[in-house]
Each structure stands twice: as structure tokens, then as C-alpha cells.
Amino acid sequence: MISVVVPLLNEEHSLEVLYREIADAFDSQSQPFEVVFVDDGSTDGSMDVLTRLNAETTNVVVVHLRRNFGKAAALQAGFLEARGDIVVTIDADLQDDPAEIPQLLAKLDEGFDLVSGWKARRNDPFARRLFSRLFNWATGVVSGVRLHDVNCGLKAYRAEVLQGMRLYGELHRFIPVLASYRGFRIAEIPVNHRARQHGSSRYGPERYLRGFFDLLSVTFMGRYRHRPLHLFG
């Protein structure tokens, strides 16, 4: 089985369309799938939509967090609920294209353990593209794991990559880094990226700054965990 984990916050207008597009993407796949929606404390009608989807389908799982804990905690909750031996993550705002899922799975079949999407042509405002490019450059320099788009929400993992992984703060951005430090094989492929149709982005420069401090923590834990005196030196 393949589990598709969808963290969300106030995305009531996107959820039904997203589920239909995910189902369409799996039409060409022979494996069964489930969609694990994790409502991270939404205050709009998202839970009403999810409750209806859960009642109307056999492969929708709904996890409801009592308040907004952040994307890392939402993903963690979804990973714990997922039953598949392969896990796909996708954002709920319809900017990630579910039609790319078969390409991610095909790349996994080449022997990789984690495949990350790369929004090569990104449909976002210039300021966000600029901050993202700087963040990806800094992540590559500091961690040694060089990806064009480490923060892309569209990824596919073998389930063992996520076992024992504890996400908090902004650590969800660095799952490829954490996986690489544990010896898993990482790949990246270009994926389609669409303009936002509903609502507005909740990402700003301050989140990239917080993410950079988490990057330092990840790097120190990964590179110096077994040789701490090198860090002090």
C-alpha cells in the first residue's frame, strides 16, 4: 500500500479537488493507496469537508489536531498513522501537482529511498522564490546535502526512512538531510508547480530564519553525534 500524507491548515476549498486529483494519479498504479489528511487545528470548514470525504470513501483517513502545532507535528502525526510501505507527502493548497506522484514512485523503483520534488519553475512571488533559493543554498553549504529544493512538500519515501524520526520546529524541511546522514539514498526530480488558487501563503522570512537555526541543530547532530570533540575543537 502507498500512503499519501496531507498536512493542512484552513484549506476547505482545496480538499475535495485534491483528493480527486490524487485518486486520478493512482489510476495508472496497481497498488492500493490511502490518503491521510492531518488537520492542524483548522478554524474554517476543513474538518466538515474531511468528515464527508471519510464517510463517502474507503481510503481516506482523518487525523484532527486540537490546535495548530505546525507542519512538522502534523507530518509526524500523519507518518504515525500511515500504513503503507511507501509514503508520499503533498501540500494541501493545490500548488503541488498529484499527477507527478507516479514519477516519484518510478524514481524510488530505481533503488532510491527518498525522492524529493524540485519546483524548477515555481509559481510564487519573487520574494518567496528569492528566500527559498538562499535557504536551499545555505542548506547545501552547511549540511553537505545539496538539493535544488529541499523544502518541496512533494516527496516519496520508503517507510523505513521515517522510522524513529522525530519532527518538531522546522525539522520537516530537513528530512532529506536527516535521511542522508542515516545512510539512505536521496534523489531529486523536477515537478510541476501551480499557482495558488485559494487563500494565501503562511510562509515568511521569519520561518526561514527559524529553519536555519534548526538546520544548525540537524547538522551538528548528524555530523558530530559520534565525534563531539571535533565540534568543540
Disulfide bonds with the S-S distance in Angstrom:
none
